[in-house]
């Protein structure tokens, strides 16, 4: 009979592979988004690990960075949306629907999003549909590059009613029904408040690692209508509060500022939580990303029946599954 491993041995093994997973994601991040010099420094850090750790890290990296995106990360690439595997997680039996928010996968790259942020803002100035068809003006905005089309797909996850399809150049984009405050876009332009709700939703779906992670969103602007398609009880890690502010300047195009407050679970997991959130949103493009760290939540925000308001405006709260936290924050200690 084989002896069962001791609890201590199990903890050491789990610690090695948890650290190896973090190191793998740190390497993936450096390979995609930082300078060659920074990349060499990060790789050098791997060789300071113990021998056992180095083996685990080396195995995790794989040839040609194959370990950076594994099968579990990729999700269903056969989905009809060109924006990737976005949408609702599989339904769990007994899932509680009412008041539990909505869900989506954040796999939109920071470079993809910020290169097309102005296009999305322009698109909200006109109706999404005309005479039952997608507005040609909107279609032209988002058929310029694959990244613009992907950004459009994620916008439909936030704004388009759940399961409704919109077609551009033969590709169907499926609505995620996340927001309940942007229905006016279907037949007319969005007002400033609705635009800010849309851009706050988009910010939660940005992921500089482009390894889709399913997240849960709640708040006064988030729709609970279609929640029987996932189990909210799995998403227990309180990540952050997200708010977008559109600022108009005389003689210049409007800009979008993102104010984000870390929540207690993230602050405990990552001491430099605000800096980590900036990386989570802005990635390698801080010059394009107007990020403002939120101050103390107890001073700037108040709880309301459906979530939080900060600065007198509703915000979106993001929740993660505990096992996914390392994927979005691989550099946190």
C-alpha positions in Angstrom: 0.0 0.0 0.0 1.4 3.4 -1.0 1.6 5.8 1.9 -0.4 9.0 1.6 1.6 12.1 1.3 2.0 14.1 4.5 0.0 17.4 4.8 3.4 19.2 4.9 4.5 17.6 1.7 1.2 18.5 0.0 1.6 22.1 1.1 5.1 22.3 -0.2 4.0 20.8 -3.5 1.1 23.1 -3.9 3.2 26.1 -3.0 5.8 25.2 -5.6 3.2 24.9 -8.4 1.3 28.0 -7.3 4.6 30.0 -7.4 5.5 28.3 -10.7 2.2 29.4 -12.2 2.8 33.0 -11.0 6.3 32.9 -12.5 4.9 31.5 -15.8 2.4 34.4 -16.1 5.1 36.9 -15.1 7.2 35.5 -18.0 4.3 35.6 -20.4 3.6 39.2 -19.4 7.2 40.2 -19.9 7.4 38.5 -23.2 4.5 40.4 -24.6 4.6 43.8 -23.1 7.9 45.0 -21.8 11.2 46.0 -23.3 13.9 43.5 -24.0 15.9 44.7 -21.1 13.0 44.4 -18.7 12.3 40.9 -20.1 15.9 39.8 -19.4 15.5 41.1 -15.8 12.3 39.1 -15.3 13.8 35.9 -16.8 16.8 36.4 -14.6 14.5 36.3 -11.6 13.5 32.8 -12.5 17.0 31.6 -12.1 17.2 32.9 -8.6 14.5 30.4 -7.6 15.3 27.0 -6.0 16.3 24.1 -8.2 12.9 22.5 -7.7 11.1 25.7 -8.6 13.2 26.2 -11.7 12.2 22.8 -13.0 8.5 23.6 -12.4 8.9 27.0 -14.1 10.8 25.5 -17.1 8.1 22.9 -17.6 5.4 25.6 -17.3 7.0 27.8 -19.9 7.1 25.2 -22.7 8.5 25.6 -26.2 7.7 28.9 -28.0 5.8 30.1 -24.9 3.2 27.4 -25.4 2.6 27.3 -21.6 1.4 30.9 -21.7 -2.0 30.0 -23.1 -3.2 26.5 -22.3 -6.5 24.8 -23.3 -8.3 26.0 -20.1 -7.2 29.6 -20.9 -8.4 29.6 -24.5 -12.0 28.6 -23.9 -14.3 27.8 -26.8 -12.7 29.2 -29.9 -15.7 27.8 -31.9 -18.0 30.5 -30.5 -19.9 32.6 -33.0 -18.5 35.8 -31.8 -15.2 37.0 -33.3 -14.5 38.6 -30.0 -13.6 35.2 -28.6 -15.1 33.2 -25.8 -17.1 36.0 -24.1 -20.4 35.5 -22.5 -21.9 33.6 -19.6 -20.2 30.8 -17.8 -21.9 27.4 -17.7 -25.0 27.1 -15.6 -24.7 25.4 -12.2 -27.5 23.6 -10.7 -29.1 25.6 -7.9 -27.5 28.9 -9.0 -29.1 31.9 -7.4 -30.1 34.4 -10.0 -31.7 37.4 -8.4 -29.3 40.2 -7.4 -26.2 38.3 -8.4 -25.0 40.4 -11.3 -23.8 39.3 -14.7 -20.7 37.6 -16.1 -18.3 37.8 -19.0 -14.7 36.9 -20.0 -12.1 39.6 -20.0 -9.8 38.8 -22.8 -9.6 42.1 -24.7 -6.0 43.2 -25.0 -5.1 46.7 -23.7 -3.5 47.6 -27.1 -6.6 46.5 -28.9 -8.9 48.4 -26.7 -7.1 51.7 -26.4 -6.3 51.8 -30.1 -10.1 51.7 -30.7 -11.4 53.6 -27.7 -12.1 56.7 -29.8 -13.9 54.6 -32.4 -16.2 53.2 -29.7 -16.8 56.7 -28.4 -17.7 57.9 -31.9 -20.0 54.9 -32.4 -22.1 55.9 -29.3 -22.9 59.2 -30.9 -25.2 57.6 -33.5 -27.9 54.9 -33.3 -26.6 51.3 -33.3 -29.4 50.2 -35.6 -31.3 52.0 -38.4 -34.4 50.4 -39.9 -33.7 47.1 -38.2 -30.1 46.9 -39.6 -26.8 47.7 -38.1 -26.0 51.4 -38.8 -23.5 51.6 -41.7 -21.6 54.3 -39.8 -21.0 52.0 -36.9 -20.1 49.1 -39.1 -17.5 51.2 -40.9 -15.9 52.2 -37.6 -15.3 48.7 -36.5 -14.3 46.9 -39.7 -10.9 48.6 -40.1 -8.8 46.0 -38.3 -9.2 42.7 -36.5 -8.6 44.6 -33.2 -11.4 47.1 -34.0 -13.8 44.2 -34.7 -12.8 42.5 -31.5 -13.4 45.7 -29.6 -16.9 45.9 -31.1 -17.6 42.3 -30.0 -16.8 43.2 -26.4 -18.9 46.3 -26.6 -21.8 44.1 -27.7 -21.3 42.0 -24.6 -21.8 45.1 -22.5 -24.5 46.8 -24.5 -26.5 44.4 -26.7 -29.4 42.5 -25.1 -28.5 38.9 -24.2 -28.3 36.5 -27.1 -29.3 39.1 -29.7 -27.0 38.8 -32.7 -25.6 41.5 -34.9 -23.7 40.7 -38.1 -20.7 42.5 -39.6 -19.1 41.1 -42.8 -20.6 37.7 -42.2 -19.5 37.5 -38.5 -22.1 37.3 -35.8 -21.5 39.1 -32.5 -23.7 37.9 -29.6 -25.1 40.3 -27.0 -24.1 39.6 -23.4 -26.8 41.8 -21.8 -24.4 42.9 -19.1 -25.7 46.5 -18.7 -29.3 47.7 -18.2 -28.7 51.4 -18.8 -27.6 51.5 -22.5 -30.7 50.2 -24.3 -31.2 53.7 -25.8 -28.2 53.0 -28.1 -30.3 50.5 -30.1 -32.3 53.4 -31.6 -30.4 56.6 -30.8 -27.1 58.0 -29.5 -26.2 57.5 -25.9 -26.2 60.3 -23.4 -23.0 61.0 -21.3 -24.1 58.9 -18.3 -24.9 55.8 -20.4 -21.6 56.2 -22.3 -19.7 56.2 -19.0 -21.6 53.1 -17.9 -20.5 51.4 -21.2 -16.8 52.4 -20.8 -16.8 51.3 -17.2 -18.0 47.9 -18.4 -15.4 47.8 -21.1 -12.6 48.5 -18.6 -13.5 45.4 -16.6 -13.1 43.3 -19.7 -9.6 44.5 -20.6 -6.9 42.0 -19.8 -3.3 42.7 -20.9 -2.4 39.1 -20.8 -5.2 38.2 -23.2 -5.8 35.0 -21.4 -9.6 35.1 -20.9 -10.8 34.9 -17.3 -14.4 34.7 -16.5 -15.5 37.5 -14.1 -18.7 38.4 -12.3 -20.0 42.0 -12.4 -22.5 43.6 -10.1 -23.8 47.1 -9.4 -26.7 49.4 -10.0 -26.1 49.5 -13.8 -25.7 45.8 -14.2 -28.6 43.6 -15.4 -29.5 40.5 -13.4 -32.0 39.3 -16.0 -30.0 36.5 -17.5 -28.2 35.1 -14.6 -29.4 31.6 -14.6 -26.6 30.8 -16.9 -23.8 30.8 -14.3 -23.2 30.2 -10.7 -22.4 33.5 -8.9 -21.4 31.7 -5.7 -18.1 30.7 -7.4 -17.0 34.3 -7.7 -16.0 35.2 -4.1 -12.9 37.3 -4.6 -13.8 41.0 -4.4 -11.5 42.7 -6.9 -12.4 46.4 -7.6 -14.9 49.1 -8.2 -14.8 50.6 -11.7 -16.0 54.0 -13.0 -15.5 55.8 -16.3 -15.6 59.6 -16.7 -15.9 61.3 -20.1 -14.2 64.7 -20.1 -14.8 67.2 -22.8 -12.1 69.9 -23.4 -12.7 72.9 -25.6 -11.0 72.4 -29.0 -10.0 68.8 -28.3 -11.7 65.4 -28.6 -13.3 64.1 -25.4 -11.2 61.8 -23.3 -12.1 58.8 -21.0 -10.7 58.7 -17.5 -10.9 55.5 -15.5 -11.1 55.7 -11.7 -10.7 52.3 -10.0 -10.9 51.4 -6.3 -9.3 48.2 -5.1 -11.5 46.1 -2.8 -10.3 44.4 0.5 -9.5 41.0 -1.1 -7.3 42.5 -3.7 -5.6 44.8 -1.2 -4.8 41.7 1.0 -3.6 39.7 -2.0 -1.5 42.5 -3.5 -0.1 45.2 -1.2 0.4 47.6 -4.2 -3.2 47.0 -5.3 -3.7 50.3 -7.2 -0.5 49.9 -9.2 -1.6 46.3 -10.0 -5.0 47.6 -11.2 -3.3 50.1 -13.4 -1.3 47.3 -15.0 -4.5 45.2 -15.2 -6.2 47.9 -17.3 -3.4 49.8 -19.1 -0.9 47.0 -19.6 1.9 48.3 -21.9 0.0 51.4 -22.9 -0.1 53.8 -19.9 0.4 56.7 -22.3 -3.0 55.9 -23.9 -4.8 54.9 -20.7 -6.0 57.7 -18.3 -6.0 55.7 -15.0 -6.8 57.4 -11.7 -6.4 55.3 -8.5 -9.4 55.6 -6.2 -8.9 56.8 -2.7 -10.3 55.3 0.5 -13.6 53.6 -0.3 -15.1 54.5 3.1 -14.6 58.2 2.2 -15.4 58.2 -1.5 -18.0 55.6 -1.9 -21.3 54.5 -0.3 -23.1 51.2 -0.4 -26.6 51.2 -2.0 -29.1 48.4 -2.4 -27.5 47.1 -5.6 -23.9 47.8 -4.9 -21.8 51.0 -4.6 -21.9 54.6 -5.7 -18.7 56.6 -5.7 -18.7 60.4 -6.1 -22.5 60.2 -6.4 -22.4 57.9 -9.4 -23.0 54.2 -9.7 -20.0 52.0 -10.2 -19.4 48.4 -11.4 -18.0 45.9 -8.9 -15.9 43.0 -10.3 -15.5 39.6 -8.7 -13.1 36.8 -9.5 -13.0 33.1 -8.9 -10.1 32.6 -6.3 -8.2 30.3 -8.7 -8.1 32.9 -11.4 -6.6 35.7 -9.3 -3.0 34.7 -10.2 -3.9 35.0 -13.9 -4.7 38.7 -13.7 -2.1 39.5 -11.0 0.9 37.3 -11.7 3.4 39.8 -10.3 1.8 40.3 -6.9 3.7 38.7 -4.1 
